[in-house]
């Protein structure tokens, strides 16, 4: 199946997902389950990666800024900009594409090959609305929160690196951190995280929903989900950066 | 009543079903039989709308189904119960939640009434003790029975069974067959069973349709099938030496 056929089928599935959402009671139940699975389940990995990445960015800045004409506070400033503009939205989205994306694709794919989706359809349930919509909405809600958490932990990681290595005194780091702060950068990152959340969940759900075969095909489609979602994230990162920052 | 009129199905250039004309009546167990790959599963999938026929029409009590809008199809599907080959139970839900699912989705029953209905359905399939178990914790036969309980929860008019005895031991198969027949007679459902199990054919076959290479080549009942003169049907019925021996000895 070529790109255009896949894209057409993806659009139809997304349309069907939003067309008949199903009963509110079920949606609420599924929504909170997904919040827990997609959100709470990702907090640990996001926290660890953000802390370490923030620390590494700060150390790399310190190692590369050795010109006496450049103030040392630049380390805090550059760490914040890197974390806020790119790391907390894009890199975290790529990590989530791997973790959440493969989980969604394999869950829905397994339901497809074990005829659970057929069973929903036979009952007269819009399986796309029932299975995919709560995942998308939960992800749209939780991803910006994870991004904000990642921002905080990223710059905190830089702070810890300064404190533990002594490469920069923490007050200089904090001065740099607060220098020329633009709130729009946070908004920009949040907008990206919302778009990426939609990309990750919808593409992964699409890959799982149309699995044909058995467990091998479920695995293959989980991999495809991660690859497709990652490429789409990088593409939309470029588009959104061009639209929002230039 | 379900009527299938001039049904064709092709996948690419391969013809799977060729001019199938059938009527399934209420209160009877209607069997679709045939060898593996004969097209009976595709026929059942077309009948319930999981596959779109290439040509032809399916009518549910006179209501067109094949070319109906999605909303009309959804409305007819609420009258359909189906038991899949592997049970197709929702593995994230307990047995009780599986049976309650269609009731919660399509009715506004109070909790106590819903619990009563779930208990009734599980008792009906002789599974009064499995409420809190997950599908992964129960046997294949129990899964089938839970799937039947879920299928009858909304008092469906039409019941479909896809290979209900596959993977089951002969004793459990008999229990499932008996259950299918009892439910059909009790609720006067139009029951369609897709099988290649000769025990089922002889036990519960009120009306049998034999599919061979995508064509309907014989219809009859469990009594007349052993006397059928069509070679393909005889090959199927007397495929096992045991059947040959039994019918030779009279």
Interface residues (C-beta under 8 A of the other chain):
Chain A: X22 X23 X25 X26 X114 X115 X116 X118 X119 X121 X122 X123 X124 X125 X126
Chain B: X48 X49 X50 X74 X75 X77 X78 X80 X81 X82 X84 X85 X86 X88 X89 X90 X91 X101 X102 X104 X105 X106 X160
